[in-house]
C-alpha cells in the first residue's frame, strides 16, 4: 500500500498547525465519517437449535419486567451454574424473546471468563459498547473509568438490555453496569458472584441440572418425537446417563439422531457397555464424570479423520477459529477442513458462530486437548501447534503488509510455516486483524511456551494496527510489543529488537507515557547506531522529536528533526523526508521563524505532490499557509487554506484537520477585515471540535464571541 492508503494521526493538536507524525507507525487508516444516526445495536448471538425446558427460570427472568414490559429500575440478574448447564442458551433465548421491549438496543459480550484464552478486559468491552451506542472510535476515552462514566451517561434515559456472558468475577463486570432506570443486565458465570449480589443488589438466579422431564424434552427436540414415542424408556435412560447436564444431553442425543436406523435402546446399551462403572458414576450426581463419559462415547464413534480434527481443535489457542486456521492446524485443505467442521457441528461438538467461523465450548476444548494428549504423540502435538502458530504469524504479517505496503515489517524467515490466508485487499486484511486480535495475543503466548521466538516477533510487529483502533486497545499493542522485544533478545535478533523498541516507543508516546517512550527510543538509538542502520536511526530521532512536539516543547523537538533529516533523505519512501520537513515547518512557525518555516513547508509540498496523496498535500498547503500568515501575507494564506480545505473535505475522517485549517483561515480573514467570513469559519470549527470533544472548542468559542472587534496586525 502506498501513502494514498494511510493517513497521519494527530497524536496531539496545536491550533493553527497540523502536528504530523514522526514515524510511519503514527499513520492512521481511513476512518469512516461520523454519522448522526446510528442503528439500534442488536448484538445477541443466534439462539441454539432445539432449546427446551427452563420454564421456571424463564418466568423468573420475566419477573424483572413490569406488566407493560418496562424495567422500572436498573436491574442486574446474576445467573450462575456449572459448566455445560446451559446458562448462555437460557439467557440468549430469553433475551431474544424480550429484546423488542428494550427499544434502545441489546448489547452482548462473551467475557471469556473460563476457557483457553484470557478473560476480556472491561475497558475493551466498554470501548466496543460505546461504539455500538454511537461514539466514534477515535472519540472513545482511553481511561476505563472515563469510559464507564460516558457509558452510564449514554444509557441514562434509555432502555437497553446488556448481556454479559461467561464472567470470571464481579470485578470484571462492575464497570459495565448501567446506573439508570429502564436498563437491565444479565450476567452469567460459573461462579456465584456474591459481590454483585451484596454490593450491586443483583438478583441471583442459580441454574441447576435439568429436571428429568426437561432433559427428555431436549432429547425429544434433537432425536425427534416419533423415535422418542417409540422408545420412551430408552430415552429416559439416556438422559439419566447424561446426569441431566444439558450439554451432555445435547451431545448424546445428537449422536443418537445421527443413527436414524438404530434403536435408541441399542445406542444406550453401547454407551453402557463401553464404560464400565458408568451407573455408579452417574449416581453420584457428578456431572463432570457424566459429561466425560458422553464425550468419550461420541468421540470414539467419530471416524478416524474426524476424531483427529477434533483433537487438533483442543490445541488451538483460542475459543473461536476460522476454517483457514483449522486447515493449518490439521494439515488438511480448506474444503476438507470445512467439511470436517460441518460434521462436528452437526454432532454439537463445535458451534457455528458466523460463516466459516466456529466456537468450541470450553469443556469440549479441554476434553479435545486431553484426547490429543492421550491419543497423539508429543511430536504430533508439537507439529500441530507449530503449524497453527506459524500460520497465524504469517497471516498476521501478510495483513500488516497490506496495510503498510510501503513500510513493511522485517522479513522473519517464516517460509517454513503453512501458507498464509489469501487476503484480497487492505480492507480484508484489517477485518481479519480486528477479528483475530484476541486470538493473536493467545497465539503469541502459546508461541512463547514453545520457544517460537520468530512467531512471537511476527505477532508483535503485526499488532501495530491496534493503535488505529480505540485507545482501550493500545495496552494490548504494548503487551504484544513487549513480548516481541523479549523474543528478539532471546534469539539475538537485534534488528527486530530495534524496530520493536521504536514501535513500543511510539505506542507509549500515544498513551502519553513520555518518559517510558524516551527510554525505549534511546535504547533503540544505541542499537541502530551499533547496527549502522542510518535510516532506522533517523526514524528513531524523528520519533523522539515527535514526542516533544506532542508536548508542545518545540525548541526541544527541533534538534532531533535537524539530525533526522539528512538520514531519511534519499530513502525509497520519501514520506519520511516530507514528514521531517513538515514538522520542522511546524516547529519554526511556532518559534516565530517564519521565513525558515516557509522554506521547509514548500520543500514538504514538493515531496507531498510527488507522493500524490491528497491529504498529505493538504497538510503541506496548510503549513505553507501558516508560514505565509506569520509573514503577514494573508491573501496568500487565505488562498492556500482554501485549497487545503478542499482536499481535507474529500477525506473521510478529516474533520479535525478541517477545524484546524478553518482556525488558521479565520485568523487571516480577520487580518484583512473579512470579519463575517472569519466568524463563519470559527463557528464551523467550534461545531466540529465540540462534536469531537476537543477542548480547543472552548478557546475558539471565546474568539468567536470577540469577533466584532478587529484585531491589530503588526504586518498590516
URRA-V881754 format. One record per residue. OMEGA is omega in radians with two decimals (* if undefined). D_LAST is the distance of its C-alpha to the last C-alpha in Angstrom with 1 decimal. Layout:
omega->OMEGA d_last->D_LAST
omega->OMEGA d_last->D_LAST
//
This chain:
omega->3.07 d_last->45.9
omega->-3.00 d_last->42.8
omega->3.07 d_last->39.3
omega->-3.06 d_last->39.1
omega->3.04 d_last->41.4
omega->3.09 d_last->39.6
omega->3.12 d_last->36.4
omega->3.01 d_last->34.5
omega->3.00 d_last->35.1
omega->3.08 d_last->32.4
omega->3.06 d_last->34.4
omega->-3.05 d_last->31.5
omega->3.01 d_last->28.1
omega->-3.07 d_last->24.8
omega->-3.12 d_last->22.3
omega->3.13 d_last->19.3
omega->3.08 d_last->21.7
omega->3.09 d_last->25.1
omega->-3.08 d_last->27.8
omega->-3.04 d_last->30.1
omega->-3.10 d_last->33.8
omega->3.13 d_last->35.2
omega->3.13 d_last->38.5
omega->3.11 d_last->40.1
omega->3.06 d_last->41.8
omega->3.00 d_last->38.5
omega->-2.99 d_last->38.3
omega->3.09 d_last->39.3
omega->3.07 d_last->41.4
omega->3.06 d_last->40.1
omega->3.02 d_last->40.3
omega->3.12 d_last->41.7
omega->3.08 d_last->39.2
omega->3.09 d_last->39.8
omega->-3.12 d_last->42.0
omega->-3.10 d_last->42.3
omega->3.10 d_last->46.0
omega->3.12 d_last->48.1
omega->3.07 d_last->51.9
omega->-3.09 d_last->54.2
omega->3.05 d_last->55.4
omega->-2.92 d_last->59.0
omega->-3.08 d_last->59.7
omega->3.05 d_last->63.5
omega->3.11 d_last->65.5
omega->3.08 d_last->68.4
omega->3.11 d_last->71.6
omega->3.02 d_last->74.6
omega->2.98 d_last->77.3
omega->3.09 d_last->80.5
omega->-3.12 d_last->79.1
omega->3.03 d_last->82.1
omega->3.06 d_last->83.2
omega->-3.14 d_last->81.2
omega->-3.12 d_last->81.9
omega->-3.12 d_last->82.0
omega->3.08 d_last->78.7
omega->3.10 d_last->77.0
omega->3.11 d_last->78.3
omega->3.10 d_last->76.9
omega->3.07 d_last->73.4
omega->-3.08 d_last->73.7
omega->3.11 d_last->74.4
omega->3.13 d_last->70.8
omega->3.04 d_last->70.0
omega->-3.13 d_last->70.8
omega->3.12 d_last->73.0
omega->3.05 d_last->70.0
omega->-3.08 d_last->68.6
omega->3.01 d_last->65.9
omega->-3.02 d_last->65.4
omega->3.13 d_last->65.2
omega->3.10 d_last->63.9
omega->-3.00 d_last->62.3
omega->3.07 d_last->65.3
omega->3.07 d_last->66.0
omega->3.14 d_last->69.2
omega->3.13 d_last->70.3
omega->-3.13 d_last->72.8
omega->3.13 d_last->74.7
omega->-3.07 d_last->77.6
omega->3.11 d_last->78.9
omega->3.08 d_last->77.6
omega->-3.08 d_last->78.7
omega->3.04 d_last->79.6
omega->-3.12 d_last->77.2
omega->-3.10 d_last->74.3
omega->3.14 d_last->71.6
omega->3.14 d_last->73.8
omega->-3.03 d_last->74.6
omega->-3.14 d_last->71.1
omega->3.11 d_last->69.5
omega->3.14 d_last->72.4
omega->-3.09 d_last->71.9
omega->3.08 d_last->68.1
omega->-3.12 d_last->68.5
omega->-2.97 d_last->70.8
omega->-2.97 d_last->68.4
omega->3.11 d_last->64.9
omega->3.05 d_last->64.4
omega->3.07 d_last->64.9
omega->-2.97 d_last->61.6
omega->-3.11 d_last->59.2
omega->2.99 d_last->56.1
omega->3.00 d_last->57.5
omega->3.13 d_last->59.8
omega->-3.11 d_last->58.5
omega->3.01 d_last->60.8
omega->2.95 d_last->60.8
omega->-3.06 d_last->63.5
omega->3.07 d_last->62.8
omega->-3.14 d_last->65.2
omega->3.12 d_last->66.8
omega->-3.13 d_last->70.0
omega->-3.04 d_last->70.2
omega->-3.10 d_last->69.5
omega->-3.08 d_last->65.7
omega->3.08 d_last->63.9
omega->3.14 d_last->63.1
omega->3.12 d_last->59.7
omega->-3.10 d_last->57.2
omega->-3.13 d_last->56.1
omega->3.13 d_last->52.4
omega->3.13 d_last->52.9
omega->3.12 d_last->54.8
omega->3.13 d_last->52.1
omega->3.13 d_last->49.4
omega->-3.14 d_last->51.6
omega->-3.14 d_last->52.4
omega->3.11 d_last->48.7
omega->3.11 d_last->47.9
omega->-3.13 d_last->50.9
omega->2.99 d_last->49.6
omega->3.11 d_last->46.3
omega->3.12 d_last->44.0
omega->-3.03 d_last->42.1
omega->-3.10 d_last->43.3
omega->3.08 d_last->39.9
omega->3.12 d_last->39.8
omega->-3.13 d_last->43.2
omega->-3.14 d_last->43.0
omega->-3.05 d_last->44.5
omega->-3.11 d_last->46.5
omega->3.13 d_last->49.8
omega->3.10 d_last->49.7
omega->3.06 d_last->46.3
omega->-3.12 d_last->47.7
omega->3.13 d_last->50.7
omega->3.12 d_last->48.8
omega->3.12 d_last->46.7
omega->3.14 d_last->50.0
omega->3.11 d_last->51.7
omega->-3.14 d_last->48.8
omega->-3.11 d_last->48.9
omega->3.14 d_last->52.7
omega->3.13 d_last->52.6
omega->3.12 d_last->54.0
omega->3.06 d_last->55.0
omega->-3.05 d_last->58.5
omega->3.03 d_last->58.5
omega->-3.11 d_last->61.5
omega->3.12 d_last->60.8
omega->-3.13 d_last->63.5
omega->-2.99 d_last->63.4
omega->2.96 d_last->66.1
omega->-3.13 d_last->67.9
omega->3.10 d_last->66.3
omega->-3.04 d_last->67.3
omega->3.06 d_last->66.7
omega->-3.12 d_last->65.4
omega->-3.11 d_last->62.4
omega->-3.04 d_last->61.4
omega->-2.97 d_last->61.1
omega->3.13 d_last->60.0
omega->-3.05 d_last->56.2
omega->-3.10 d_last->57.0
omega->3.02 d_last->58.6
omega->3.11 d_last->56.9
omega->-3.04 d_last->57.1
omega->3.06 d_last->57.3
omega->3.11 d_last->60.1
omega->3.14 d_last->60.8
omega->3.07 d_last->60.4
omega->3.11 d_last->63.3
omega->3.03 d_last->63.5
omega->-3.13 d_last->66.5
omega->3.01 d_last->66.9
omega->3.14 d_last->69.6
omega->2.99 d_last->70.9
omega->-3.09 d_last->74.1
omega->2.97 d_last->73.7
omega->-3.04 d_last->74.3
omega->-3.07 d_last->70.8
omega->-3.14 d_last->72.1
omega->3.11 d_last->68.6
omega->-3.13 d_last->67.4
omega->-3.04 d_last->70.5
omega->-3.01 d_last->70.4
omega->-3.02 d_last->66.6
omega->3.06 d_last->65.2
omega->3.11 d_last->68.2
omega->2.99 d_last->68.8
omega->3.13 d_last->72.0
omega->3.08 d_last->74.1
omega->3.13 d_last->75.8
omega->-3.13 d_last->78.1
omega->-3.10 d_last->79.2
omega->3.05 d_last->82.7
omega->3.05 d_last->84.8
omega->2.86 d_last->85.7
omega->-3.07 d_last->88.7
omega->-3.10 d_last->91.6
omega->3.10 d_last->91.1
omega->3.13 d_last->87.3
omega->3.11 d_last->88.0
omega->3.14 d_last->90.5
omega->3.10 d_last->88.1
omega->3.13 d_last->85.5
omega->3.13 d_last->88.2
omega->3.13 d_last->89.3
omega->-3.06 d_last->85.8
omega->-3.05 d_last->85.6
omega->-3.10 d_last->89.2
omega->-3.05 d_last->89.9
omega->-3.10 d_last->92.1
omega->-3.13 d_last->95.1
omega->3.12 d_last->95.6
omega->3.14 d_last->95.1
omega->-3.14 d_last->97.6
omega->-3.09 d_last->100.1
omega->-3.06 d_last->99.8
omega->-3.11 d_last->98.5
omega->3.13 d_last->100.3
omega->3.13 d_last->98.8
omega->3.09 d_last->95.3
omega->3.12 d_last->96.0
omega->3.12 d_last->97.1
omega->-3.11 d_last->94.0
omega->3.06 d_last->91.6
omega->3.13 d_last->93.9
omega->3.10 d_last->93.5
omega->3.14 d_last->89.8
omega->3.12 d_last->90.0
omega->3.04 d_last->88.2
omega->-3.03 d_last->84.8
omega->-3.13 d_last->82.7
omega->3.14 d_last->81.2
omega->3.11 d_last->84.7
omega->-3.10 d_last->86.2
omega->-3.12 d_last->83.5
omega->-3.12 d_last->84.0
omega->3.14 d_last->87.8
omega->3.10 d_last->87.9
omega->3.11 d_last->85.7
omega->3.08 d_last->88.2
omega->-3.12 d_last->91.0
omega->-3.13 d_last->89.1
omega->3.12 d_last->88.7
omega->-2.99 d_last->92.6
omega->-3.08 d_last->93.5
omega->3.12 d_last->97.1
omega->3.13 d_last->98.0
omega->3.11 d_last->99.4
omega->3.14 d_last->97.2
omega->3.12 d_last->100.2
omega->3.11 d_last->100.4
omega->3.12 d_last->96.7
omega->3.11 d_last->97.2
omega->3.08 d_last->100.3
omega->-3.12 d_last->98.4
omega->-3.12 d_last->95.8
omega->-3.07 d_last->98.6
omega->-3.03 d_last->100.6
omega->-3.09 d_last->97.8
omega->3.14 d_last->96.8
omega->3.13 d_last->99.8
omega->-3.10 d_last->99.3
omega->-3.10 d_last->96.7
omega->-3.12 d_last->98.6
omega->-3.14 d_last->98.6
omega->-3.10 d_last->94.9
omega->-3.11 d_last->93.9
omega->3.14 d_last->96.2
omega->-3.08 d_last->94.2
omega->-3.14 d_last->91.2
omega->-3.06 d_last->89.1
omega->3.11 d_last->86.6
omega->3.08 d_last->85.3
omega->-3.13 d_last->88.7
omega->-3.09 d_last->89.0
omega->3.07 d_last->85.7
omega->3.14 d_last->86.6
omega->-3.13 d_last->89.9
omega->3.12 d_last->88.3
omega->3.11 d_last->85.7
omega->-3.10 d_last->88.5
omega->3.13 d_last->90.5
omega->-3.09 d_last->87.7
omega->-3.07 d_last->86.6
omega->3.11 d_last->90.1
omega->2.99 d_last->90.3
omega->2.99 d_last->87.2
omega->-3.09 d_last->87.9
omega->-3.09 d_last->87.4
omega->3.10 d_last->84.1
omega->3.10 d_last->82.7
omega->3.12 d_last->83.8
omega->3.11 d_last->82.1
omega->3.13 d_last->78.8
omega->3.12 d_last->79.1
omega->-3.12 d_last->79.7
omega->3.13 d_last->76.7
omega->3.08 d_last->74.5
omega->3.12 d_last->75.5
omega->3.10 d_last->73.8
omega->-3.04 d_last->70.5
omega->-3.08 d_last->68.0
omega->-3.13 d_last->66.6
omega->-3.14 d_last->67.9
omega->-3.10 d_last->66.4
omega->3.06 d_last->66.5
omega->-3.11 d_last->66.1
omega->-3.11 d_last->68.7
omega->3.13 d_last->67.1
omega->3.13 d_last->67.3
omega->3.07 d_last->70.9
omega->3.11 d_last->71.7
omega->-3.10 d_last->70.4
omega->-3.06 d_last->72.3
omega->-3.04 d_last->75.5
omega->3.13 d_last->75.3
omega->2.97 d_last->75.9
omega->-3.00 d_last->74.1
omega->-3.11 d_last->71.7
omega->3.12 d_last->74.0
omega->3.10 d_last->76.9
omega->3.12 d_last->74.8
omega->3.13 d_last->73.7
omega->3.12 d_last->77.3
omega->3.14 d_last->78.3
omega->3.10 d_last->75.7
omega->3.10 d_last->76.8
omega->-3.14 d_last->80.4
omega->3.11 d_last->79.3
omega->3.11 d_last->77.2
omega->3.13 d_last->80.3
omega->3.14 d_last->82.2
omega->3.06 d_last->79.4
omega->2.91 d_last->79.0
omega->-3.10 d_last->75.3
omega->3.07 d_last->73.0
omega->3.10 d_last->70.7
omega->3.09 d_last->67.2
omega->-3.14 d_last->65.3
omega->3.11 d_last->66.0
omega->3.14 d_last->67.1
omega->-3.07 d_last->66.6
omega->3.08 d_last->69.2
omega->3.09 d_last->69.7
omega->3.08 d_last->72.6
omega->-3.02 d_last->73.8
omega->3.05 d_last->73.6
omega->3.11 d_last->77.4
omega->3.10 d_last->78.0
omega->3.13 d_last->75.4
omega->3.12 d_last->77.4
omega->3.14 d_last->80.7
omega->3.11 d_last->79.5
omega->3.12 d_last->78.4
omega->3.09 d_last->81.8
omega->3.08 d_last->83.6
omega->3.13 d_last->81.6
omega->-3.09 d_last->82.7
omega->-2.94 d_last->86.3
omega->-3.12 d_last->86.6
omega->3.09 d_last->84.4
omega->3.09 d_last->84.5
omega->3.14 d_last->81.9
omega->3.13 d_last->81.1
omega->3.14 d_last->80.6
omega->-3.14 d_last->78.3
omega->3.13 d_last->76.2
omega->3.14 d_last->75.9
omega->3.13 d_last->74.7
omega->3.13 d_last->72.1
omega->-3.11 d_last->70.9
omega->-3.07 d_last->70.6
omega->3.09 d_last->68.6
omega->3.11 d_last->66.3
omega->3.13 d_last->65.7
omega->3.12 d_last->65.1
omega->-3.11 d_last->62.4
omega->-3.13 d_last->60.8
omega->-3.13 d_last->60.7
omega->3.11 d_last->59.5
omega->3.11 d_last->56.8
omega->3.09 d_last->55.6
omega->3.10 d_last->55.9
omega->3.12 d_last->53.7
omega->-3.13 d_last->51.2
omega->3.04 d_last->51.1
omega->-3.07 d_last->50.4
omega->-3.09 d_last->47.4
omega->-3.04 d_last->46.2
omega->-3.14 d_last->47.7
omega->-3.07 d_last->45.1
omega->-3.03 d_last->45.6
omega->3.03 d_last->49.3
omega->3.13 d_last->51.1
omega->3.07 d_last->53.6
omega->-3.09 d_last->57.0
omega->3.08 d_last->59.5
omega->-3.12 d_last->62.6
omega->-3.09 d_last->63.8
omega->-3.14 d_last->65.5
omega->-3.10 d_last->68.8
omega->3.09 d_last->67.6
omega->3.13 d_last->68.3
omega->-3.13 d_last->66.1
omega->3.08 d_last->62.9
omega->3.13 d_last->62.3
omega->3.13 d_last->61.0
omega->-2.99 d_last->57.5
omega->-3.06 d_last->56.2
omega->-3.11 d_last->52.4
omega->-3.14 d_last->49.6
omega->3.11 d_last->50.1
omega->3.11 d_last->53.8
omega->-3.13 d_last->53.1
omega->3.12 d_last->50.7
omega->3.14 d_last->53.2
omega->-3.13 d_last->56.0
omega->3.13 d_last->54.2
omega->-3.12 d_last->53.2
omega->-2.98 d_last->56.9
omega->-2.96 d_last->58.3
omega->3.07 d_last->56.1
omega->3.08 d_last->58.5
omega->3.14 d_last->61.4
omega->3.04 d_last->59.5
omega->3.12 d_last->59.3
omega->3.09 d_last->63.1
omega->-3.12 d_last->63.6
omega->3.12 d_last->61.7
omega->3.10 d_last->63.9
omega->3.09 d_last->67.0
omega->3.12 d_last->66.1
omega->3.12 d_last->65.8
omega->3.14 d_last->69.3
omega->3.12 d_last->70.6
omega->-3.12 d_last->68.8
omega->-3.01 d_last->66.7
omega->-3.09 d_last->63.8
omega->3.08 d_last->62.2
omega->3.07 d_last->62.3
omega->3.14 d_last->60.7
omega->-3.14 d_last->57.8
omega->3.13 d_last->57.4
omega->3.13 d_last->57.0
omega->-3.14 d_last->54.5
omega->-3.07 d_last->52.4
omega->-3.07 d_last->52.5
omega->3.10 d_last->51.5
omega->3.14 d_last->47.8
omega->-3.07 d_last->47.4
omega->-3.13 d_last->47.9
omega->3.06 d_last->44.4
omega->-3.10 d_last->43.2
omega->-3.12 d_last->45.3
omega->3.10 d_last->45.3
omega->-3.14 d_last->44.4
omega->-3.13 d_last->48.0
omega->-3.07 d_last->49.3
omega->3.10 d_last->47.3
omega->3.10 d_last->50.1
omega->3.07 d_last->52.5
omega->-3.14 d_last->50.5
omega->3.12 d_last->50.5
omega->-3.13 d_last->54.2
omega->-3.14 d_last->54.9
omega->3.10 d_last->52.8
omega->3.08 d_last->54.6
omega->3.13 d_last->58.0
omega->3.09 d_last->56.8
omega->3.11 d_last->55.9
omega->3.14 d_last->59.3
omega->3.12 d_last->60.9
omega->3.11 d_last->59.1
omega->-3.12 d_last->60.2
omega->-3.12 d_last->63.7
omega->3.03 d_last->64.1
omega->3.13 d_last->62.1
omega->-3.03 d_last->59.4
omega->3.11 d_last->56.6
omega->3.13 d_last->54.3
omega->3.08 d_last->54.4
omega->3.14 d_last->54.1
omega->3.14 d_last->50.9
omega->-3.11 d_last->49.4
omega->3.02 d_last->50.6
omega->3.06 d_last->49.1
omega->-3.13 d_last->45.8
omega->-3.12 d_last->46.3
omega->3.05 d_last->47.4
omega->3.08 d_last->44.5
omega->3.13 d_last->42.2
omega->3.14 d_last->44.2
omega->3.12 d_last->44.1
omega->3.13 d_last->40.3
omega->3.14 d_last->39.9
omega->3.11 d_last->42.2
omega->3.14 d_last->40.1
omega->-2.95 d_last->42.8
omega->-3.08 d_last->40.6
omega->3.12 d_last->43.3
omega->3.08 d_last->46.0
omega->3.13 d_last->43.6
omega->3.13 d_last->42.9
omega->3.12 d_last->46.7
omega->-3.07 d_last->47.4
omega->3.10 d_last->44.7
omega->3.04 d_last->45.7
omega->3.10 d_last->49.3
omega->3.09 d_last->48.2
omega->3.14 d_last->46.5
omega->-3.12 d_last->49.8
omega->-3.09 d_last->51.7
omega->3.07 d_last->49.5
omega->3.12 d_last->49.5
omega->3.12 d_last->53.3
omega->-3.10 d_last->53.4
omega->3.11 d_last->51.2
omega->-3.03 d_last->49.1
omega->-3.13 d_last->45.8
omega->3.14 d_last->44.2
omega->3.08 d_last->45.2
omega->3.13 d_last->44.2
omega->3.12 d_last->40.7
omega->3.11 d_last->40.6
omega->3.10 d_last->41.8
omega->3.13 d_last->39.1
omega->3.13 d_last->36.4
omega->3.05 d_last->38.0
omega->3.09 d_last->38.0
omega->-3.12 d_last->34.2
omega->3.08 d_last->33.8
omega->-3.11 d_last->35.8
omega->3.07 d_last->33.1
omega->-3.13 d_last->30.1
omega->3.09 d_last->31.8
omega->-3.11 d_last->32.0
omega->3.05 d_last->28.3
omega->-2.96 d_last->29.6
omega->3.13 d_last->27.2
omega->3.11 d_last->28.0
omega->-3.09 d_last->31.7
omega->-2.99 d_last->31.3
omega->-3.09 d_last->29.7
omega->-3.14 d_last->32.9
omega->3.12 d_last->34.9
omega->3.08 d_last->32.8
omega->3.13 d_last->32.7
omega->-3.09 d_last->36.5
omega->-2.98 d_last->36.9
omega->-3.13 d_last->34.8
omega->-3.11 d_last->37.3
omega->-3.14 d_last->40.2
omega->3.11 d_last->39.1
omega->3.09 d_last->37.9
omega->3.07 d_last->40.6
omega->-3.13 d_last->42.2
omega->3.02 d_last->43.8
omega->-3.13 d_last->41.2
omega->3.09 d_last->37.7
omega->-3.04 d_last->36.5
omega->3.10 d_last->36.6
omega->3.10 d_last->34.5
omega->-3.13 d_last->31.9
omega->3.13 d_last->31.9
omega->3.10 d_last->31.6
omega->-3.14 d_last->28.5
omega->3.13 d_last->27.0
omega->3.06 d_last->27.6
omega->3.05 d_last->26.4
omega->3.10 d_last->23.1
omega->-3.08 d_last->23.0
omega->-3.09 d_last->24.1
omega->3.01 d_last->21.7
omega->-3.11 d_last->18.7
omega->3.12 d_last->20.1
omega->3.05 d_last->20.7
omega->3.13 d_last->17.1
omega->-2.91 d_last->18.3
omega->3.09 d_last->16.0
omega->3.13 d_last->17.3
omega->3.11 d_last->20.8
omega->-3.14 d_last->20.1
omega->3.12 d_last->19.1
omega->3.13 d_last->22.3
omega->-3.10 d_last->24.5
omega->3.14 d_last->23.0
omega->3.04 d_last->23.6
omega->3.10 d_last->27.1
omega->-3.09 d_last->27.7
omega->3.10 d_last->26.8
omega->-3.12 d_last->29.3
omega->-3.14 d_last->32.0
omega->3.12 d_last->31.4
omega->3.07 d_last->31.7
omega->3.11 d_last->34.9
omega->3.04 d_last->36.2
omega->3.12 d_last->35.4
omega->-3.06 d_last->34.8
omega->-3.09 d_last->32.4
omega->3.09 d_last->31.3
omega->3.08 d_last->30.9
omega->3.13 d_last->28.7
omega->3.07 d_last->26.6
omega->-3.08 d_last->26.2
omega->3.10 d_last->25.0
omega->3.12 d_last->22.5
omega->3.12 d_last->21.1
omega->3.07 d_last->20.9
omega->3.13 d_last->19.1
omega->-3.12 d_last->16.6
omega->3.13 d_last->16.1
omega->3.14 d_last->15.7
omega->3.06 d_last->13.1
omega->3.10 d_last->11.2
omega->3.10 d_last->11.5
omega->3.14 d_last->10.3
omega->-3.11 d_last->6.9
omega->-2.93 d_last->9.1
omega->3.10 d_last->9.2
omega->3.09 d_last->11.5
omega->3.13 d_last->13.8
omega->3.13 d_last->13.8
omega->-3.13 d_last->14.8
omega->-3.13 d_last->17.5
omega->3.10 d_last->18.8
omega->-3.14 d_last->19.1
omega->3.05 d_last->21.0
omega->3.14 d_last->23.3
omega->3.13 d_last->24.0
omega->-3.13 d_last->24.8
omega->3.12 d_last->27.2
omega->-3.13 d_last->29.0
omega->-3.09 d_last->29.1
omega->3.11 d_last->30.5
omega->-3.03 d_last->33.4
omega->3.06 d_last->34.5
omega->3.10 d_last->36.9
omega->-3.10 d_last->35.9
omega->-3.03 d_last->32.2
omega->-3.10 d_last->31.1
omega->3.12 d_last->29.5
omega->3.07 d_last->27.4
omega->-3.13 d_last->26.3
omega->-3.14 d_last->25.2
omega->-3.13 d_last->23.2
omega->3.07 d_last->21.4
omega->3.09 d_last->20.8
omega->3.11 d_last->19.2
omega->-3.14 d_last->16.8
omega->-3.12 d_last->16.2
omega->3.14 d_last->15.7
omega->3.14 d_last->12.9
omega->3.08 d_last->10.8
omega->3.06 d_last->12.3
omega->-3.06 d_last->11.2
omega->-3.14 d_last->7.5
omega->3.03 d_last->8.2
omega->-3.14 d_last->10.6
omega->-2.98 d_last->13.8
omega->3.11 d_last->15.3
omega->3.12 d_last->18.9
omega->3.11 d_last->18.5
omega->3.14 d_last->16.9
omega->3.12 d_last->19.8
omega->3.11 d_last->22.3
omega->-3.13 d_last->21.1
omega->3.14 d_last->21.4
omega->3.12 d_last->24.8
omega->3.12 d_last->26.1
omega->3.11 d_last->25.2
omega->3.14 d_last->26.9
omega->-3.12 d_last->29.9
omega->-3.08 d_last->30.2
omega->3.06 d_last->29.9
omega->3.11 d_last->32.3
omega->-3.13 d_last->34.8
omega->-3.10 d_last->34.5
omega->-3.13 d_last->35.0
omega->-3.09 d_last->31.8
omega->3.11 d_last->30.8
omega->3.09 d_last->27.1
omega->-3.14 d_last->27.7
omega->3.13 d_last->27.9
omega->3.14 d_last->24.5
omega->3.09 d_last->22.9
omega->3.08 d_last->25.0
omega->3.09 d_last->23.6
omega->-3.10 d_last->20.0
omega->-3.13 d_last->21.4
omega->-3.14 d_last->23.0
omega->-2.98 d_last->19.8
omega->-3.13 d_last->17.9
omega->-3.10 d_last->18.3
omega->-3.13 d_last->15.8
omega->-3.13 d_last->12.1
omega->3.05 d_last->10.5
omega->-3.11 d_last->8.2
omega->-3.13 d_last->5.3
omega->-3.11 d_last->5.7
omega->-3.05 d_last->3.8
omega->* d_last->0.0
//
